[in-house]
């Protein structure tokens, strides 16, 4: 029996599995999905889990139940590309004929001492729950700091403000303002919302180190009861350790079919892959669809015919009643993009593309 193994049941890995199950799978082939959790965690909403505005059960997406899909749970420790083996903690190695690496990302601390020890994360389901617990223990009028003023940091800060009106909340970013990589009008809209809701924005900061309860902006100590890190991501250590060509962000270089050039039976999807656009759930899902197309072509002895991946845009939330979005050249502000973002979440939870 041949085996196609998918490492990671996130947006990319789950899309591959779902699309293959909707098509014809060779009778001598099974699909195996390996994840450390028995469900997909809806990562785009982890900011709300951390802020306490949604229960964790709302962000659990069950994996498909299908006799052609074997679900295996565990922590992937090593990928032996030459031996075609997957090593999982406390389990026997698993062999594969084809492989998809879709293991996601972890925080990038940029070499800042103490950042990995004294800050909280929202990069995994487990870490987002731990961050929620830490935030819940902050006393009234305590100080919470979000490091990183990009999309994730903005959503965390806004959601936390809705959850805890008593807290002092600040965002620190090395850029001149929050959302500095976005159009000026969008930056202005977000900044206006934060001014209205008493969220402090500190731009042009340079964090030199973290200690217990303290962030150092250059040499100046800044007190913080809880610090949440949203200042960048990178592939997980297992991917970083693979001795293969990578881009400047540590992501694996792939060919036009999303394969490792030296290992054409191995696909790389999502945050682990070097792509011409920023990592996102949308990009991972689009890649997953194309990987399913490539595999179907391989099984049918055909040459894959892939189109160019076109992303639909960006949607962000400012609490539950406001948001912002960019769809091509169109910009949206207020309730409409927030409603659209809720619709995207609903489609994801119900397995619609």
C-alpha positions as CSV (number, residue, x, y, z in Angstrom):
1,X,0.0,0.0,0.0
2,X,1.4,3.4,-1.0
3,X,1.2,6.2,1.5
4,X,0.8,10.0,1.1
5,X,1.7,11.6,4.5
6,X,0.6,15.1,5.4
7,X,2.5,16.7,8.3
8,X,0.3,19.3,9.9
9,X,-3.5,19.6,9.9
10,X,-3.6,23.4,9.5
11,X,-5.1,25.4,6.6
12,X,-2.6,24.0,4.1
13,X,-2.5,20.4,5.2
14,X,-6.2,20.0,5.8
15,X,-7.0,21.6,2.4
16,X,-4.8,19.0,0.7
17,X,-6.6,16.2,2.5
18,X,-10.1,17.5,1.9
19,X,-9.6,18.1,-1.8
20,X,-8.1,14.7,-2.4
21,X,-10.9,13.0,-0.5
22,X,-13.3,14.9,-2.9
23,X,-11.5,13.4,-5.9
24,X,-10.4,9.9,-6.9
25,X,-7.7,8.3,-4.8
26,X,-5.9,5.2,-6.2
27,X,-7.1,2.0,-4.6
28,X,-3.5,1.2,-3.6
29,X,-3.0,4.5,-1.8
30,X,-4.0,5.9,1.6
31,X,-3.6,9.4,3.0
32,X,-2.2,9.8,6.5
33,X,-2.6,13.1,8.3
34,X,-0.3,13.6,11.3
35,X,-0.9,16.4,13.8
36,X,-0.3,16.8,17.5
37,X,-3.9,17.8,18.1
38,X,-7.1,15.8,17.3
39,X,-8.6,18.8,15.5
40,X,-7.6,21.7,13.4
41,X,-7.1,24.9,15.5
42,X,-8.4,27.9,13.6
43,X,-5.2,29.9,13.9
44,X,-6.4,33.1,12.4
45,X,-8.6,33.5,15.5
46,X,-6.1,32.7,18.2
47,X,-6.0,36.4,19.1
48,X,-9.6,36.1,20.3
49,X,-8.8,32.9,22.2
50,X,-6.0,34.7,24.0
51,X,-8.2,37.8,24.7
52,X,-11.0,35.6,26.1
53,X,-13.7,36.7,23.7
54,X,-14.2,33.2,22.3
55,X,-14.2,29.8,24.0
56,X,-11.6,27.4,22.7
57,X,-14.2,24.9,21.6
58,X,-15.3,27.5,19.0
59,X,-11.9,27.3,17.4
60,X,-11.7,23.5,17.1
61,X,-12.4,22.2,13.6
62,X,-12.8,18.4,13.5
63,X,-10.8,16.5,10.9
64,X,-12.7,14.6,8.2
65,X,-13.9,11.1,8.9
66,X,-13.1,8.9,5.9
67,X,-11.8,5.3,5.6
68,X,-9.2,6.6,3.0
69,X,-7.8,9.0,5.6
70,X,-5.7,7.7,8.5
71,X,-5.3,10.2,11.4
72,X,-2.2,9.9,13.6
73,X,-1.5,12.2,16.6
74,X,1.9,13.0,17.9
75,X,4.9,15.4,17.8
76,X,7.0,15.2,14.7
77,X,10.6,15.1,15.7
78,X,12.5,14.4,12.5
79,X,12.0,14.1,8.7
80,X,14.4,11.7,7.0
81,X,14.1,12.7,3.4
82,X,16.6,10.2,2.1
83,X,15.1,7.3,4.0
84,X,11.5,8.5,3.4
85,X,10.8,8.2,7.1
86,X,8.9,10.4,9.6
87,X,10.0,10.1,13.3
88,X,7.3,10.9,15.8
89,X,7.9,11.1,19.6
90,X,7.3,7.7,21.3
91,X,6.1,6.0,18.1
92,X,7.6,3.8,15.5
93,X,8.9,5.7,12.3
94,X,6.4,6.1,9.5
95,X,7.4,5.6,5.9
96,X,5.9,7.5,3.0
97,X,5.8,7.5,-0.8
98,X,4.8,11.2,-1.0
99,X,5.0,13.8,1.7
100,X,3.6,17.3,2.4
101,X,5.4,19.4,5.1
102,X,2.8,21.8,6.4
103,X,3.9,22.2,10.0
104,X,3.5,26.0,10.3
105,X,5.6,28.5,12.2
106,X,6.8,29.7,15.5
107,X,7.7,33.2,16.9
108,X,10.7,35.0,15.6
109,X,12.5,36.8,18.4
110,X,15.3,38.4,16.3
111,X,18.0,37.4,18.8
112,X,16.5,39.7,21.6
113,X,17.6,38.3,25.0
114,X,14.8,37.1,27.2
115,X,12.1,37.5,24.5
116,X,11.4,33.8,24.3
117,X,11.3,33.5,28.1
118,X,9.4,36.6,29.3
119,X,6.8,37.1,26.6
120,X,3.6,35.2,25.8
121,X,2.7,33.7,22.4
122,X,-0.4,33.1,20.3
123,X,1.3,30.9,17.7
124,X,-0.2,27.6,18.9
125,X,-3.5,26.6,20.3
126,X,-1.8,25.7,23.6
127,X,0.2,28.9,23.8
128,X,-2.9,31.0,23.1
129,X,-4.7,29.3,26.0
130,X,-1.8,29.9,28.3
131,X,-1.7,33.6,27.2
132,X,-5.4,33.8,28.0
133,X,-4.7,32.5,31.5
134,X,-2.0,35.0,32.1
135,X,-4.1,37.9,30.9
136,X,-7.0,36.8,33.1
137,X,-4.7,37.0,36.1
138,X,-3.7,40.6,35.5
139,X,-5.1,42.8,38.2
140,X,-7.4,45.7,37.3
141,X,-5.5,48.6,35.7
142,X,-2.5,46.4,35.1
143,X,-0.3,46.9,32.1
144,X,-0.3,44.7,29.0
145,X,2.1,45.2,26.2
146,X,1.9,43.9,22.6
147,X,5.2,43.8,20.8
148,X,4.7,44.2,17.1
149,X,2.2,46.5,15.4
150,X,1.3,44.4,12.4
151,X,-2.0,42.6,11.8
152,X,-1.7,40.1,14.6
153,X,-0.7,42.7,17.2
154,X,-3.5,45.1,16.2
155,X,-6.1,42.3,16.4
156,X,-4.9,41.2,19.8
157,X,-4.9,44.7,21.2
158,X,-8.4,45.5,19.9
159,X,-9.9,42.2,21.1
160,X,-8.3,42.6,24.5
161,X,-9.7,46.0,24.8
162,X,-13.2,44.6,24.3
163,X,-12.5,41.9,26.8
164,X,-10.9,44.0,29.5
165,X,-11.9,47.7,29.6
166,X,-9.9,48.0,32.9
167,X,-6.5,47.2,31.5
168,X,-3.8,49.6,30.3
169,X,-2.9,48.4,26.8
170,X,0.0,49.5,24.7
171,X,1.5,48.4,21.4
172,X,5.3,48.8,20.8
173,X,6.6,48.7,17.2
174,X,10.0,49.5,15.6
175,X,8.2,51.2,12.7
176,X,6.8,54.7,12.9
177,X,3.2,53.6,13.5
178,X,1.0,50.5,13.8
179,X,0.3,48.8,10.5
180,X,3.2,50.7,8.9
181,X,3.4,48.3,6.0
182,X,-0.2,49.1,5.0
183,X,-1.6,52.2,3.1
184,X,-1.7,55.5,5.1
185,X,-5.5,55.7,5.2
186,X,-5.7,52.3,6.7
187,X,-3.0,53.2,9.3
188,X,-4.9,56.3,10.2
189,X,-8.2,54.4,10.6
190,X,-6.6,51.9,13.0
191,X,-4.8,54.6,14.9
192,X,-8.1,56.5,15.3
193,X,-9.8,53.4,16.7
194,X,-7.0,52.9,19.2
195,X,-7.1,56.6,20.3
196,X,-10.8,56.3,20.8
197,X,-10.4,53.1,22.8
198,X,-7.4,54.2,24.9
199,X,-4.8,51.9,23.4
200,X,-1.4,53.5,23.5
201,X,0.8,53.2,20.4
202,X,4.5,53.6,20.7
203,X,6.4,53.7,17.4
204,X,10.1,53.8,16.6
205,X,11.0,51.6,19.6
206,X,14.0,49.4,19.7
207,X,13.6,46.5,22.2
208,X,17.0,45.4,23.4
209,X,16.0,42.8,26.0
210,X,13.2,41.4,28.2
211,X,13.2,40.6,31.9
212,X,10.5,39.5,34.3
213,X,8.0,42.4,34.2
214,X,10.3,44.7,32.2
215,X,10.8,45.5,28.5
216,X,13.9,47.5,27.6
217,X,13.4,50.1,24.9
218,X,17.1,50.6,24.1
219,X,18.3,51.2,27.7
220,X,15.0,52.5,29.1
221,X,13.0,50.1,31.3
222,X,9.3,49.9,30.5
223,X,7.1,48.0,33.1
224,X,4.7,45.4,31.8
225,X,2.6,42.8,33.7
226,X,2.1,40.7,30.5
227,X,4.0,41.0,27.2
228,X,2.5,39.4,24.1
229,X,4.9,38.8,21.2
230,X,3.6,39.4,17.7
231,X,6.8,40.7,16.1
232,X,7.5,38.2,13.5
233,X,7.3,34.5,12.6
234,X,9.6,31.8,11.2
235,X,9.3,28.1,10.3
236,X,9.4,25.7,13.1
237,X,12.8,24.4,14.3
238,X,12.4,21.0,12.5
239,X,12.2,22.8,9.2
240,X,15.0,25.3,10.1
241,X,17.3,22.3,10.8
242,X,16.8,20.7,7.3
243,X,20.0,21.1,5.3
244,X,18.2,22.4,2.2
245,X,18.1,25.7,0.3
246,X,16.1,28.4,2.1
247,X,15.2,32.0,1.6
248,X,16.2,34.9,3.8
249,X,13.3,34.1,6.1
250,X,14.4,30.5,6.6
251,X,11.6,29.1,4.5
252,X,12.3,26.2,2.1
253,X,12.8,26.9,-1.5
254,X,10.3,25.1,-3.7
255,X,9.7,24.6,-7.5
256,X,6.6,25.6,-9.5
257,X,4.8,22.5,-8.3
258,X,5.4,23.3,-4.6
259,X,8.0,20.5,-4.4
260,X,11.5,20.4,-3.0
261,X,13.7,20.5,-6.1
262,X,15.9,17.7,-4.9
263,X,13.0,15.6,-3.5
264,X,10.1,15.9,-6.0
265,X,8.0,13.6,-3.9
266,X,8.0,16.1,-1.1
267,X,5.7,19.2,-1.1
268,X,6.1,22.2,1.2
269,X,3.1,24.2,2.1
270,X,2.2,27.4,4.1
271,X,4.6,29.1,6.5
272,X,7.4,26.6,5.8
273,X,7.5,27.4,2.1
274,X,9.3,30.3,0.3
275,X,6.5,32.1,-1.5
276,X,6.2,35.4,-3.4
277,X,3.8,36.8,-0.8
278,X,3.5,37.0,3.0
279,X,2.6,33.8,4.9
280,X,-1.1,33.6,5.6
281,X,-3.9,31.0,6.0
282,X,-5.2,32.1,2.6
283,X,-1.9,31.4,0.9
284,X,-1.6,28.0,2.6
285,X,-5.0,27.0,1.5
286,X,-4.4,28.1,-2.1
287,X,-1.1,26.1,-2.1
288,X,-2.9,23.1,-0.6
289,X,-5.4,23.1,-3.5
290,X,-2.6,23.1,-6.0
291,X,-0.7,20.3,-4.2
292,X,-3.9,18.2,-4.5
293,X,-4.0,19.0,-8.2
294,X,-0.3,18.0,-8.7
295,X,-0.8,14.7,-6.9
296,X,-3.9,13.9,-8.9
297,X,-1.9,14.5,-12.1
298,X,0.9,12.3,-10.8
299,X,-1.5,9.5,-10.1
300,X,-3.1,9.9,-13.5
301,X,0.3,10.0,-15.3
302,X,-0.4,13.5,-16.5
303,X,1.6,16.8,-16.4
304,X,0.2,19.2,-13.8
305,X,-1.3,22.4,-15.2
306,X,-1.3,25.0,-12.5
307,X,-2.5,28.6,-12.6
308,X,-1.0,31.5,-10.8
309,X,-2.1,31.8,-7.1
310,X,-4.2,34.9,-6.7
311,X,-4.9,36.0,-3.1
312,X,-8.3,37.7,-2.5
313,X,-7.0,40.3,-0.1
314,X,-6.6,41.0,3.7
315,X,-9.2,41.3,6.4
316,X,-8.6,42.5,9.9
317,X,-10.7,43.0,13.0
318,X,-10.9,45.7,15.6
319,X,-13.0,43.9,18.1
320,X,-16.3,42.3,17.2
321,X,-18.0,45.4,15.5
322,X,-15.3,47.0,13.4
323,X,-12.6,46.0,11.0
324,X,-10.7,46.9,7.8
325,X,-9.9,45.2,4.6
326,X,-8.0,45.4,1.3
327,X,-9.4,43.7,-1.8
328,X,-7.1,44.6,-4.7
329,X,-7.2,48.4,-4.9
330,X,-10.4,48.6,-2.8
331,X,-10.1,49.6,0.9
332,X,-12.9,48.9,3.4
333,X,-13.5,50.2,6.9
334,X,-16.0,49.6,9.6
335,X,-18.6,46.9,10.0
336,X,-18.5,45.5,6.5
337,X,-15.0,44.0,6.6
338,X,-15.7,42.7,10.1
339,X,-18.8,40.9,8.8
340,X,-16.8,39.5,5.8
341,X,-14.1,38.2,8.2
342,X,-16.8,36.4,10.2
343,X,-18.1,34.9,7.0
344,X,-14.6,33.6,6.1
345,X,-14.3,32.0,9.5
346,X,-17.7,30.4,9.1
347,X,-16.7,28.9,5.7
348,X,-13.5,27.6,7.2
349,X,-15.3,25.9,10.1
350,X,-17.7,24.3,7.7
351,X,-15.0,23.2,5.2
352,X,-16.0,25.5,2.4
353,X,-13.2,26.8,0.2
